[in-house]
Amino acid sequence: MVEIESPSVPETPHLDDYDHVRLLTRSRVAWEYLRRNPDYRRDWRVSAPGRPQAIPLIDGTLLLRARRRYRRAEAWGLCIFRRSRSECA
């Protein structure tokens, strides 16, 4: 008789592995979702946003101004795409 191997099933992660998520802000959770989303990553690669222009305001705040509209970013509810820290040089 031929034995048939069952497909390997990855171990179910323990809830304790995700304790750090409770410490994240809503915007950080949203960013973590986006940066892992393959559709978002594809749109980011296609758009290649570059660096926005920084305009210093009187109170010292830097206003970041995109050099053009990023329609793919707007579809995600963003003005421009953001690079993840691991992709920043």
WOZI-V536356 format. One record per pair of residues at least 12 apart in sequence whose C-alpha atoms are under 10 Angstrom apart, sorted by sequence separation. I is the first residue (numbers start at 0). GAP is how many residues later the second one is. D is the distance in whole Angstrom. If there is no record, write none. Layout:
<<I,GAP,D> <I,GAP,D>>
This chain:
<<51,12,6> <52,12,5> <53,12,9> <67,12,9> <50,13,9> <51,13,5> <52,13,6> <65,13,8> <66,13,10> <50,14,9> <51,14,5> <52,14,7> <64,14,9> <65,14,7> <50,15,8> <51,15,6> <64,15,9> <49,16,9> <50,16,9> <51,16,9> <48,17,9> <49,17,9> <48,18,9> <48,19,9> <48,20,10> <48,21,8> <47,22,10> <46,23,7> <46,24,9> <48,24,9> <46,25,7> <43,26,10> <45,26,9> <46,26,8> <42,27,10> <42,28,10> <43,28,8> <51,28,9> <42,29,6> <43,29,8> <50,29,10> <41,30,10> <42,30,8> <49,30,9> <50,30,10> <48,31,7> <49,31,9> <50,31,10> <39,32,9> <42,32,10> <47,32,10> <48,32,6> <49,32,9> <39,33,9> <42,33,9> <46,33,9> <47,33,8> <48,33,8> <49,33,10> <46,34,8> <47,34,10> <48,34,9> <39,35,10> <47,35,10> <39,36,8> <43,36,9> <44,36,9> <43,37,6> <42,38,9> <43,38,8> <44,38,10> <43,39,8> <40,40,10> <39,41,9> <33,42,9> <40,42,10> <34,47,9> <33,48,10> <34,48,8> <34,49,7> <30,51,9> <31,52,9> <30,53,9>>
